[in-house]
Amino acid sequence: MKTETGAVVLVGSREDLHIQEVSRRLTAEGVDAVVVDTLAFPDETRVSLTDDLDGIVVDGRPVGRPAAVYLRGLHASPLAYLVDAQEAMDADWRTTLTAFREKATLLNGLVSRWERLGVPLYNPVSSDWVMHKPAQLAALKAAGLPVPRTLWTNDPEAVRHFAAGGRVAYKPVNGGAATRELKAEDLTDERLGALAAAPVTFQELLPGEDIRVYVLEGEVIASLRIVTQALDFRQNEERLEPIELPAPVARNCVKACEVLGLRWTGLDLKRGQDGELKFLELNGSAMFLGFDAGGGTDVAGHFTRALARHARRA
């Protein structure tokens, strides 16, 4: 079978607005965009892999070695965005989890093949290990980049010791709930006993401004101040203000991408009590449409043009 070389593959759901927008813009650029609908896999999307590295067919179309790949999401967990597995989990949770494991294994193998073939991935699966925040922040700190003092633990005594150092915020290790400030009543035996169910992130509380930065191919393409009165800006944004980053901060943002092996990212910084901007998170598949709409940036344009350049060189 002849395999595609000039197409750009978008891995994610056709229902995802970011997949829709990037696909629309690529088509307007005259670039062939192929969507691997991972939300619809395996119910509807058909994927076949042979033992040849580029033996990859999606919905009957050979896509062995595309020009570039945008990895938006695999939808390979019952907890993943847009996934609704409640009925299946209620009916038979073990079989459902086994099916998701099989789905995840094949899709990760698919994307890993593209990385092995040298296809530019935004972002590669080899960077997945640093998407886990306990690994990510430690890697950034080891590289000399500023991060907040942080503890991940299920040990109540470790929390009490950590909290003695000043104001502390807490949040889930993997996200999914708002950041809150740790109060004296949270340090009781009863409250800390909840750590027996799941570990929690405890972090130096950073009281200053929130900054969102987008880096693409070693260049800062957008930076915004998120004006909010809330500790956690998510769902609490008052307005977005485009800003020019100081040169040392911009260099740090680019360095952070290099340390984590990311071709592109949306990263969050927050100003600490000492006035220094510290890294909270680099996202491997950052959302950008809302920031473009609210802040007047053009992350979508920069990103799509980068993908299109690969297609034109193929």
C-alpha beads as a LAMMPS data file, in Angstrom:
LAMMPS data file: protein, C-alpha beads

314 atoms
313 bonds

1 atom types
1 bond types

-500.0 500.0 xlo xhi
-500.0 500.0 ylo yhi
-500.0 500.0 zlo zhi

Masses

1 110.0

Atoms # bond

1 1 1 0.000 0.000 0.000
2 1 1 1.134 3.535 -0.748
3 1 1 1.479 5.543 2.466
4 1 1 0.775 9.235 2.987
5 1 1 3.754 11.583 3.283
6 1 1 2.234 15.057 2.882
7 1 1 -0.742 14.739 5.213
8 1 1 -0.898 16.083 8.759
9 1 1 -2.513 13.691 11.227
10 1 1 -4.635 15.047 14.073
11 1 1 -5.057 12.569 16.925
12 1 1 -8.094 13.296 19.056
13 1 1 -11.853 13.600 18.835
14 1 1 -13.788 15.177 15.989
15 1 1 -15.952 16.662 18.755
16 1 1 -12.954 18.534 20.209
17 1 1 -13.026 22.205 19.198
18 1 1 -9.230 22.337 18.939
19 1 1 -9.180 19.417 16.491
20 1 1 -11.959 21.082 14.510
21 1 1 -10.189 24.448 14.345
22 1 1 -6.767 23.078 13.435
23 1 1 -8.360 20.852 10.770
24 1 1 -10.284 23.818 9.334
25 1 1 -7.186 26.013 9.223
26 1 1 -5.033 23.305 7.637
27 1 1 -7.644 22.775 4.939
28 1 1 -7.663 26.533 4.292
29 1 1 -3.861 26.330 3.951
30 1 1 -4.291 23.638 1.296
31 1 1 -2.971 20.901 3.583
32 1 1 -4.569 17.459 3.848
33 1 1 -5.655 16.897 7.464
34 1 1 -6.395 13.337 8.565
35 1 1 -8.240 12.928 11.880
36 1 1 -7.684 9.757 13.897
37 1 1 -10.814 9.949 16.027
38 1 1 -9.621 8.334 19.236
39 1 1 -12.884 9.012 21.062
40 1 1 -14.685 6.915 18.440
41 1 1 -12.055 4.141 18.616
42 1 1 -12.635 1.195 18.702
43 1 1 -16.427 1.493 18.256
44 1 1 -16.244 3.332 14.938
45 1 1 -12.698 4.344 14.018
46 1 1 -10.803 1.474 12.396
47 1 1 -7.043 1.217 12.996
48 1 1 -4.774 -1.535 11.633
49 1 1 -1.055 -1.927 12.314
50 1 1 1.156 -4.501 10.613
51 1 1 4.612 -5.588 11.730
52 1 1 6.144 -3.066 9.303
53 1 1 6.978 0.150 11.152
54 1 1 5.006 2.270 8.680
55 1 1 2.253 -0.304 8.200
56 1 1 -0.495 1.947 9.558
57 1 1 -4.027 2.176 8.120
58 1 1 -6.793 4.348 9.576
59 1 1 -10.352 3.951 8.295
60 1 1 -9.015 2.246 5.178
61 1 1 -6.460 4.967 4.423
62 1 1 -2.690 4.301 4.619
63 1 1 -1.099 6.945 6.853
64 1 1 2.214 5.277 7.555
65 1 1 4.537 8.275 7.538
66 1 1 2.652 11.593 7.704
67 1 1 4.340 14.995 7.529
68 1 1 3.493 15.822 11.157
69 1 1 1.203 14.704 13.984
70 1 1 -0.795 16.816 16.446
71 1 1 -1.506 14.675 19.510
72 1 1 -4.492 16.278 21.194
73 1 1 -5.704 13.267 23.179
74 1 1 -6.052 9.488 23.174
75 1 1 -9.252 9.246 25.259
76 1 1 -7.805 6.037 26.652
77 1 1 -9.190 6.220 30.190
78 1 1 -12.716 6.270 31.647
79 1 1 -11.705 9.598 33.269
80 1 1 -10.491 11.248 30.053
81 1 1 -12.052 14.429 28.675
82 1 1 -15.234 13.751 26.629
83 1 1 -15.270 10.044 27.610
84 1 1 -18.552 8.777 29.040
85 1 1 -18.008 5.269 30.364
86 1 1 -20.332 5.386 33.363
87 1 1 -22.853 2.873 32.044
88 1 1 -20.156 0.407 30.975
89 1 1 -18.309 0.793 34.283
90 1 1 -21.510 0.204 36.251
91 1 1 -22.275 -2.891 34.207
92 1 1 -18.812 -4.490 34.322
93 1 1 -15.953 -2.311 35.569
94 1 1 -13.259 -4.974 35.152
95 1 1 -14.018 -5.705 31.500
96 1 1 -14.358 -1.980 30.795
97 1 1 -10.965 -1.190 32.325
98 1 1 -9.417 -4.080 30.408
99 1 1 -10.845 -2.713 27.156
100 1 1 -9.468 0.755 27.915
101 1 1 -6.070 -0.789 28.655
102 1 1 -6.073 -2.508 25.253
103 1 1 -7.139 0.734 23.568
104 1 1 -4.383 2.692 25.313
105 1 1 -1.737 0.136 24.390
106 1 1 -2.570 0.186 20.698
107 1 1 -2.907 3.965 20.437
108 1 1 0.313 4.592 22.343
109 1 1 2.004 2.082 20.060
110 1 1 0.623 3.905 17.034
111 1 1 1.955 7.306 18.119
112 1 1 5.256 5.773 19.264
113 1 1 5.739 4.340 15.772
114 1 1 5.469 7.810 14.296
115 1 1 8.058 9.056 16.735
116 1 1 10.319 6.136 15.818
117 1 1 9.901 7.015 12.139
118 1 1 11.100 10.557 12.840
119 1 1 7.722 12.199 12.224
120 1 1 7.481 15.575 14.037
121 1 1 5.048 15.090 16.926
122 1 1 3.327 17.850 18.873
123 1 1 4.089 16.408 21.404
124 1 1 5.977 13.075 21.401
125 1 1 4.899 10.252 23.699
126 1 1 8.504 10.018 24.919
127 1 1 7.807 13.211 26.871
128 1 1 4.844 11.662 28.717
129 1 1 6.894 10.912 31.837
130 1 1 7.443 14.626 32.474
131 1 1 3.748 15.400 32.165
132 1 1 3.401 13.937 35.647
133 1 1 3.913 16.943 37.900
134 1 1 6.068 15.217 40.559
135 1 1 8.545 14.421 37.775
136 1 1 8.049 17.650 35.859
137 1 1 8.721 20.154 38.621
138 1 1 11.702 18.161 39.878
139 1 1 13.185 18.139 36.354
140 1 1 12.692 21.894 36.021
141 1 1 14.255 22.573 39.414
142 1 1 17.218 20.326 38.597
143 1 1 17.744 22.448 35.474
144 1 1 17.941 25.608 37.588
145 1 1 14.457 26.907 36.770
146 1 1 12.279 28.501 39.484
147 1 1 9.489 26.323 40.867
148 1 1 7.415 26.616 44.051
149 1 1 8.338 24.572 47.107
150 1 1 6.162 21.469 46.734
151 1 1 5.308 18.251 48.557
152 1 1 3.368 15.269 47.162
153 1 1 2.384 12.916 49.943
154 1 1 -0.128 10.774 51.772
155 1 1 1.740 11.199 55.094
156 1 1 -0.069 13.489 57.584
157 1 1 3.102 14.241 59.527
158 1 1 4.912 15.288 56.361
159 1 1 2.067 17.719 55.655
160 1 1 2.246 19.257 59.132
161 1 1 5.992 19.703 58.830
162 1 1 5.658 21.248 55.363
163 1 1 2.858 23.603 56.439
164 1 1 5.012 25.034 59.232
165 1 1 7.031 26.874 56.577
166 1 1 4.328 29.417 55.666
167 1 1 1.110 29.703 53.654
168 1 1 0.349 26.555 51.675
169 1 1 -2.038 25.664 48.855
170 1 1 -3.276 22.148 48.135
171 1 1 -4.707 20.452 45.049
172 1 1 -4.975 16.990 43.428
173 1 1 -1.802 15.397 42.098
174 1 1 -3.309 15.005 38.624
175 1 1 -5.793 17.873 38.565
176 1 1 -9.566 17.813 38.419
177 1 1 -10.344 20.100 41.352
178 1 1 -9.656 23.702 42.287
179 1 1 -6.615 24.806 44.264
180 1 1 -7.410 25.794 47.868
181 1 1 -5.467 27.333 50.714
182 1 1 -4.540 24.989 53.560
183 1 1 -6.100 26.173 56.824
184 1 1 -5.516 25.206 60.439
185 1 1 -8.680 23.083 60.433
186 1 1 -7.229 21.065 57.538
187 1 1 -4.399 19.860 59.781
188 1 1 -6.593 17.863 62.163
189 1 1 -6.256 14.086 62.350
190 1 1 -9.715 13.714 60.840
191 1 1 -9.013 15.890 57.790
192 1 1 -5.538 14.525 57.157
193 1 1 -6.940 11.020 57.502
194 1 1 -8.362 11.519 53.993
195 1 1 -4.810 11.075 52.684
196 1 1 -5.266 7.347 53.230
197 1 1 -7.565 7.381 50.189
198 1 1 -5.292 9.347 47.840
199 1 1 -2.128 11.467 47.924
200 1 1 -2.373 15.245 47.541
201 1 1 -0.153 18.067 46.269
202 1 1 0.852 20.656 48.877
203 1 1 2.598 23.734 47.551
204 1 1 3.990 27.053 48.651
205 1 1 1.135 29.513 48.126
206 1 1 2.036 32.015 45.417
207 1 1 0.006 35.203 45.943
208 1 1 0.977 37.106 42.794
209 1 1 -0.199 37.404 39.186
210 1 1 -0.956 34.495 36.859
211 1 1 0.808 34.327 33.491
212 1 1 0.066 31.978 30.581
213 1 1 2.799 31.550 27.955
214 1 1 2.802 29.591 24.701
215 1 1 6.087 28.311 23.281
216 1 1 6.367 26.750 19.822
217 1 1 9.565 25.388 18.272
218 1 1 11.819 27.274 20.672
219 1 1 10.001 30.613 20.424
220 1 1 7.505 32.394 22.665
221 1 1 4.472 33.013 20.432
222 1 1 2.064 34.462 23.029
223 1 1 2.032 35.582 26.644
224 1 1 -0.896 36.833 28.674
225 1 1 -1.649 38.077 32.172
226 1 1 -4.754 36.428 33.638
227 1 1 -6.504 38.961 35.835
228 1 1 -8.406 37.245 38.636
229 1 1 -9.150 37.643 42.322
230 1 1 -9.247 33.889 42.877
231 1 1 -6.406 31.659 44.036
232 1 1 -7.150 29.344 41.087
233 1 1 -7.842 31.345 37.912
234 1 1 -9.645 28.530 36.102
235 1 1 -13.284 29.525 35.579
236 1 1 -12.497 32.742 37.463
237 1 1 -10.818 34.849 34.760
238 1 1 -11.868 38.506 34.792
239 1 1 -9.876 39.434 31.699
240 1 1 -6.807 38.469 29.689
241 1 1 -4.087 41.018 28.934
242 1 1 -1.372 40.362 26.324
243 1 1 2.035 41.218 27.790
244 1 1 5.674 41.293 26.740
245 1 1 7.724 38.921 28.857
246 1 1 11.056 40.119 30.255
247 1 1 13.828 38.518 28.194
248 1 1 15.138 36.334 31.068
249 1 1 11.630 34.932 31.698
250 1 1 11.117 34.222 27.991
251 1 1 14.452 32.394 27.876
252 1 1 13.432 30.351 30.907
253 1 1 10.175 29.360 29.195
254 1 1 12.039 28.152 26.113
255 1 1 14.549 26.327 28.304
256 1 1 11.727 24.604 30.184
257 1 1 10.416 23.185 26.889
258 1 1 13.887 21.941 26.011
259 1 1 14.327 20.305 29.424
260 1 1 11.036 18.411 29.048
261 1 1 11.435 17.555 25.357
262 1 1 8.366 19.463 24.168
263 1 1 7.967 20.910 20.671
264 1 1 5.236 23.147 21.958
265 1 1 3.375 23.930 25.158
266 1 1 1.119 26.238 27.089
267 1 1 2.750 26.901 30.426
268 1 1 1.557 28.559 33.608
269 1 1 3.661 30.790 35.826
270 1 1 2.687 32.564 39.023
271 1 1 4.482 35.262 40.937
272 1 1 5.678 34.331 44.396
273 1 1 5.943 36.357 47.586
274 1 1 9.515 37.249 46.573
275 1 1 8.333 38.677 43.231
276 1 1 9.789 35.876 41.120
277 1 1 7.691 34.155 38.465
278 1 1 7.692 30.417 39.149
279 1 1 6.698 27.510 36.928
280 1 1 3.495 25.745 37.930
281 1 1 2.965 23.498 34.912
282 1 1 3.821 22.830 31.277
283 1 1 0.981 21.191 29.400
284 1 1 1.666 18.662 26.657
285 1 1 -1.629 19.381 24.882
286 1 1 -2.567 22.885 25.911
287 1 1 -5.923 24.474 25.133
288 1 1 -5.581 27.774 23.302
289 1 1 -8.852 28.785 21.645
290 1 1 -10.216 30.505 24.748
291 1 1 -6.989 32.436 25.268
292 1 1 -6.963 33.523 21.618
293 1 1 -10.575 34.696 21.874
294 1 1 -10.142 36.495 25.201
295 1 1 -6.645 37.880 24.743
296 1 1 -6.467 38.634 21.030
297 1 1 -3.539 36.259 20.464
298 1 1 -3.134 33.943 17.479
299 1 1 -1.784 30.714 18.931
300 1 1 -4.028 28.722 16.581
301 1 1 -2.519 30.475 13.573
302 1 1 1.080 30.007 14.689
303 1 1 0.445 26.357 15.482
304 1 1 -1.353 25.548 12.237
305 1 1 1.292 27.255 10.128
306 1 1 3.999 25.197 11.851
307 1 1 2.145 21.987 10.958
308 1 1 1.571 23.204 7.403
309 1 1 5.292 23.889 6.898
310 1 1 6.053 20.225 7.529
311 1 1 3.452 19.209 4.946
312 1 1 4.933 21.492 2.308
313 1 1 8.422 20.116 2.882
314 1 1 7.267 16.487 2.622

Bonds

1 1 1 2
2 1 2 3
3 1 3 4
4 1 4 5
5 1 5 6
6 1 6 7
7 1 7 8
8 1 8 9
9 1 9 10
10 1 10 11
11 1 11 12
12 1 12 13
13 1 13 14
14 1 14 15
15 1 15 16
16 1 16 17
17 1 17 18
18 1 18 19
19 1 19 20
20 1 20 21
21 1 21 22
22 1 22 23
23 1 23 24
24 1 24 25
25 1 25 26
26 1 26 27
27 1 27 28
28 1 28 29
29 1 29 30
30 1 30 31
31 1 31 32
32 1 32 33
33 1 33 34
34 1 34 35
35 1 35 36
36 1 36 37
37 1 37 38
38 1 38 39
39 1 39 40
40 1 40 41
41 1 41 42
42 1 42 43
43 1 43 44
44 1 44 45
45 1 45 46
46 1 46 47
47 1 47 48
48 1 48 49
49 1 49 50
50 1 50 51
51 1 51 52
52 1 52 53
53 1 53 54
54 1 54 55
55 1 55 56
56 1 56 57
57 1 57 58
58 1 58 59
59 1 59 60
60 1 60 61
61 1 61 62
62 1 62 63
63 1 63 64
64 1 64 65
65 1 65 66
66 1 66 67
67 1 67 68
68 1 68 69
69 1 69 70
70 1 70 71
71 1 71 72
72 1 72 73
73 1 73 74
74 1 74 75
75 1 75 76
76 1 76 77
77 1 77 78
78 1 78 79
79 1 79 80
80 1 80 81
81 1 81 82
82 1 82 83
83 1 83 84
84 1 84 85
85 1 85 86
86 1 86 87
87 1 87 88
88 1 88 89
89 1 89 90
90 1 90 91
91 1 91 92
92 1 92 93
93 1 93 94
94 1 94 95
95 1 95 96
96 1 96 97
97 1 97 98
98 1 98 99
99 1 99 100
100 1 100 101
101 1 101 102
102 1 102 103
103 1 103 104
104 1 104 105
105 1 105 106
106 1 106 107
107 1 107 108
108 1 108 109
109 1 109 110
110 1 110 111
111 1 111 112
112 1 112 113
113 1 113 114
114 1 114 115
115 1 115 116
116 1 116 117
117 1 117 118
118 1 118 119
119 1 119 120
120 1 120 121
121 1 121 122
122 1 122 123
123 1 123 124
124 1 124 125
125 1 125 126
126 1 126 127
127 1 127 128
128 1 128 129
129 1 129 130
130 1 130 131
131 1 131 132
132 1 132 133
133 1 133 134
134 1 134 135
135 1 135 136
136 1 136 137
137 1 137 138
138 1 138 139
139 1 139 140
140 1 140 141
141 1 141 142
142 1 142 143
143 1 143 144
144 1 144 145
145 1 145 146
146 1 146 147
147 1 147 148
148 1 148 149
149 1 149 150
150 1 150 151
151 1 151 152
152 1 152 153
153 1 153 154
154 1 154 155
155 1 155 156
156 1 156 157
157 1 157 158
158 1 158 159
159 1 159 160
160 1 160 161
161 1 161 162
162 1 162 163
163 1 163 164
164 1 164 165
165 1 165 166
166 1 166 167
167 1 167 168
168 1 168 169
169 1 169 170
170 1 170 171
171 1 171 172
172 1 172 173
173 1 173 174
174 1 174 175
175 1 175 176
176 1 176 177
177 1 177 178
178 1 178 179
179 1 179 180
180 1 180 181
181 1 181 182
182 1 182 183
183 1 183 184
184 1 184 185
185 1 185 186
186 1 186 187
187 1 187 188
188 1 188 189
189 1 189 190
190 1 190 191
191 1 191 192
192 1 192 193
193 1 193 194
194 1 194 195
195 1 195 196
196 1 196 197
197 1 197 198
198 1 198 199
199 1 199 200
200 1 200 201
201 1 201 202
202 1 202 203
203 1 203 204
204 1 204 205
205 1 205 206
206 1 206 207
207 1 207 208
208 1 208 209
209 1 209 210
210 1 210 211
211 1 211 212
212 1 212 213
213 1 213 214
214 1 214 215
215 1 215 216
216 1 216 217
217 1 217 218
218 1 218 219
219 1 219 220
220 1 220 221
221 1 221 222
222 1 222 223
223 1 223 224
224 1 224 225
225 1 225 226
226 1 226 227
227 1 227 228
228 1 228 229
229 1 229 230
230 1 230 231
231 1 231 232
232 1 232 233
233 1 233 234
234 1 234 235
235 1 235 236
236 1 236 237
237 1 237 238
238 1 238 239
239 1 239 240
240 1 240 241
241 1 241 242
242 1 242 243
243 1 243 244
244 1 244 245
245 1 245 246
246 1 246 247
247 1 247 248
248 1 248 249
249 1 249 250
250 1 250 251
251 1 251 252
252 1 252 253
253 1 253 254
254 1 254 255
255 1 255 256
256 1 256 257
257 1 257 258
258 1 258 259
259 1 259 260
260 1 260 261
261 1 261 262
262 1 262 263
263 1 263 264
264 1 264 265
265 1 265 266
266 1 266 267
267 1 267 268
268 1 268 269
269 1 269 270
270 1 270 271
271 1 271 272
272 1 272 273
273 1 273 274
274 1 274 275
275 1 275 276
276 1 276 277
277 1 277 278
278 1 278 279
279 1 279 280
280 1 280 281
281 1 281 282
282 1 282 283
283 1 283 284
284 1 284 285
285 1 285 286
286 1 286 287
287 1 287 288
288 1 288 289
289 1 289 290
290 1 290 291
291 1 291 292
292 1 292 293
293 1 293 294
294 1 294 295
295 1 295 296
296 1 296 297
297 1 297 298
298 1 298 299
299 1 299 300
300 1 300 301
301 1 301 302
302 1 302 303
303 1 303 304
304 1 304 305
305 1 305 306
306 1 306 307
307 1 307 308
308 1 308 309
309 1 309 310
310 1 310 311
311 1 311 312
312 1 312 313
313 1 313 314
